[in-house]
Amino acid sequence: MMAASSTAPAGLGKHFILFERLPLMYARVPKVANSSVKAALTRLLEQPPEEGFRTTADVFWQKGTHGETSMIGAVDALQRRSTHFSFSFVRNPFDRLVSAYNNKLIENDSLSTAMQRMGLERHMPFRRFLEVVAVTADVDLDVHLLPQTSMLCVEGVPVPGFIGLMEAMADHWQLLRRRMRQAGLPALGKLPIKNMRRGGDSDLTNHFNDDSLIELALGRYRQDVQMFYGDHDLAQLARGELSAPTSPLERPVPALVV
């Protein structure tokens, strides 16, 4: 079975929240504490959210903040790298896959339209789920299954200047807050706990219980593994065990004028 390409067309999707009155961008990655980070970012808004929107939804940041924010693609975000502080968080691709599978195909009562178009079905076996994902092109993937590199990179180069790891969220969130202070941005505060469903990644071994399943996932998410978790042993990563120190991916903080 030939895996689909994990290279998204330039500008595919709007994954960056752009603050119009602050030199700040957040690249949201679904299934990577996205709801919690968005909840923290609402503290930076000057006006109360417009009624009828969930602050965890992308549409809120596009239309529900009285013009204080918008959503832009990676190519547009790349053009602002020298003038805006930008950040994101990523997750062990094996763990993110299992999280999406459990939440979207097992727990939820219905599938998203994108997942239905992919040919996914509720309660389908995990192996069959991986087989479908493996042959689905980026443009046809539900966003919860889109490779993290496809959202965060342009021609293989990460756009955010700070990319933390979900597995080290407590430490990397504190470091992010420090970097934002260094850039002269407002205090972000503690990270709220939102939409936590699984109790950790201890179930990864049950899902990736033979090498063929690992290879299926790796064939689709190889770039995610290489870019964000390349220092880790693959077999351990598939078990949810990080085998190397976890440091965020950073470049120097730009001198910003707030």
C-alpha positions in Angstrom: 0.0 0.0 0.0 1.5 3.4 -1.0 1.3 6.1 1.5 -0.1 9.5 0.5 2.2 12.4 0.4 2.5 14.3 3.7 3.5 17.5 1.9 0.6 20.0 1.8 0.3 22.5 -1.0 1.6 25.9 0.1 -1.1 27.9 1.9 -3.3 24.8 2.6 -5.7 25.8 5.4 -5.6 28.7 7.9 -3.9 27.4 11.0 -2.4 30.5 12.5 -4.3 32.9 14.9 -3.0 36.4 14.2 -3.5 39.1 16.8 -4.2 42.4 15.0 -3.2 44.7 17.9 -0.3 42.6 19.2 2.7 41.2 17.3 1.7 37.7 18.2 0.7 34.6 16.3 -0.3 31.1 17.6 -0.3 28.1 15.2 -3.0 25.9 16.5 -2.6 22.1 16.1 -5.8 20.1 16.9 -5.3 17.3 19.5 -2.3 19.2 21.0 -3.8 21.1 24.0 -5.3 23.4 21.5 -8.4 24.2 23.5 -6.3 25.0 26.6 -4.0 27.3 24.7 -6.9 29.2 23.1 -8.5 29.6 26.5 -5.3 31.2 27.7 -5.1 33.5 24.7 -8.6 34.9 25.4 -7.0 36.8 28.3 -5.2 38.9 25.8 -8.4 40.2 24.1 -9.4 43.7 25.0 -13.2 43.1 24.5 -15.4 40.3 25.7 -16.0 37.6 23.2 -19.0 38.0 20.9 -22.0 35.9 21.8 -22.8 32.7 19.9 -19.2 31.5 19.6 -17.1 28.9 21.4 -13.7 30.4 22.2 -12.1 27.0 21.5 -13.4 27.0 17.9 -11.4 28.4 15.0 -14.4 30.4 13.8 -14.4 32.4 17.0 -10.9 33.7 16.3 -11.8 34.5 12.7 -15.1 36.2 13.3 -15.9 36.5 17.1 -13.3 38.8 18.5 -14.5 42.2 17.3 -11.7 42.2 14.7 -8.9 41.7 17.3 -7.8 38.5 15.6 -8.0 36.6 12.3 -6.9 33.2 11.0 -4.1 33.1 8.3 -2.2 30.4 6.5 1.5 29.4 7.0 2.7 31.4 3.9 1.1 34.6 5.2 2.5 33.8 8.7 6.0 33.3 7.3 5.9 36.9 6.0 5.4 38.1 9.5 8.1 36.1 11.2 10.4 39.1 11.7 7.7 41.3 13.2 5.6 38.9 15.2 6.4 36.4 18.0 4.9 33.1 16.9 4.5 29.8 18.8 2.9 26.4 18.7 3.0 23.0 20.4 3.4 19.6 18.8 2.7 16.0 20.0 4.2 12.6 19.6 2.5 11.6 16.2 1.7 8.1 17.5 -0.1 9.5 20.5 -1.9 12.2 18.5 -3.2 9.5 16.2 -4.6 7.4 19.0 -6.1 10.5 20.6 -7.9 11.4 17.4 -9.0 7.8 16.9 -10.4 7.4 20.4 -12.1 10.8 20.5 -13.5 11.1 16.9 -14.3 7.5 16.0 -15.0 5.8 19.4 -16.3 8.5 21.8 -18.2 10.8 19.6 -21.7 10.0 18.4 -21.0 11.1 14.8 -18.1 11.7 12.4 -17.1 15.0 10.9 -17.9 15.5 7.3 -14.2 15.4 6.4 -13.8 12.0 8.1 -16.9 10.6 6.3 -15.4 11.7 3.0 -12.2 9.9 3.9 -14.2 6.7 4.3 -13.7 6.4 8.0 -16.4 4.8 10.1 -17.3 4.9 13.8 -15.7 2.0 15.8 -13.7 0.7 12.8 -10.6 -1.3 13.7 -7.5 0.8 14.5 -5.5 -1.0 11.7 -8.2 -0.2 9.1 -8.3 3.4 10.4 -4.5 3.7 9.8 -4.8 2.2 6.3 -7.3 4.8 5.3 -5.3 7.7 6.8 -2.1 6.3 5.1 -3.6 6.7 1.6 -5.5 10.0 2.1 -3.8 13.1 0.7 -3.3 16.1 3.0 -6.0 18.1 1.2 -8.6 15.5 2.0 -7.6 14.8 5.6 -9.7 15.9 8.6 -7.6 18.6 10.3 -7.3 16.4 13.4 -5.3 13.9 11.3 -3.3 16.5 9.2 0.5 16.1 9.8 1.8 18.8 12.1 4.5 19.7 9.6 1.8 20.4 7.0 0.3 23.0 9.3 3.5 24.6 10.7 6.0 24.5 7.9 6.5 26.1 4.5 8.8 24.1 2.2 10.0 22.1 5.2 10.9 25.1 7.3 8.9 25.6 10.6 7.2 29.0 10.7 6.7 29.4 14.5 9.7 30.7 16.4 8.9 28.6 19.5 7.5 25.1 19.2 7.0 23.3 22.5 6.3 19.6 23.1 3.0 18.5 24.7 4.9 15.8 26.6 6.8 18.6 28.4 3.9 21.0 28.5 4.4 22.3 32.0 8.0 23.2 31.5 7.7 24.4 28.0 4.7 26.6 28.9 6.7 28.3 31.6 9.5 28.8 29.1 7.0 30.2 26.5 5.8 32.7 29.1 9.3 33.8 29.7 10.1 34.2 26.0 6.9 36.3 25.6 7.9 38.6 28.4 11.4 39.0 26.8 9.6 40.0 23.6 7.6 42.6 25.5 4.2 40.9 25.1 1.5 40.8 27.8 1.6 38.1 30.5 -0.1 34.9 29.3 -0.8 33.3 32.7 -1.2 29.7 33.6 -2.4 27.1 31.2 -6.1 26.1 31.8 -7.0 22.5 31.6 -9.6 22.0 28.8 -11.0 18.9 26.9 -8.7 16.3 28.6 -10.2 12.9 27.8 -7.5 10.3 27.8 -5.5 9.6 31.0 -2.1 9.8 29.3 -0.4 7.7 26.6 -0.2 4.4 28.4 -2.6 2.8 25.8 -0.2 3.3 22.9 1.3 -0.2 23.2 -2.2 -1.7 22.8 -2.7 0.2 19.6 0.7 -0.2 18.0 1.1 -3.8 19.0 3.1 -4.9 15.9 5.7 -3.4 13.6 3.4 -3.2 10.6 1.1 -0.7 12.5 4.1 1.4 13.4 5.3 1.4 9.8 1.8 2.4 8.6 1.8 5.4 10.9 5.4 6.3 10.2 4.9 6.2 6.4 2.2 8.9 6.8 3.8 11.0 9.6 7.5 10.5 8.9 8.2 14.2 8.5 6.5 14.9 11.9 8.7 12.3 13.6 11.9 13.4 11.9 11.4 17.2 12.5 10.0 17.2 16.0 11.0 13.8 17.6 14.1 12.9 15.5 16.2 12.4 18.6 14.0 9.7 20.0 14.0 6.0 19.5 11.2 5.0 17.2 10.0 1.9 19.1 10.0 3.8 22.3 8.1 6.7 20.7 5.4 4.3 19.5 5.1 3.2 23.2 4.8 6.7 24.4 8.2 6.7 25.9 10.5 9.7 25.2 14.1 8.5 25.0 15.9 11.9 24.9 15.7 15.2 26.7 12.8 17.3 25.5 13.7 20.8 24.5 11.5 23.2 22.5 12.4 24.1 18.9 13.4 27.7 19.1 15.0 30.5 17.1 16.0 33.9 18.7 13.2 36.0 20.0 12.7 39.1 17.7 12.9 42.6 19.1 9.2 43.6 19.0 7.4 46.8 19.5 4.1 46.3 21.3 
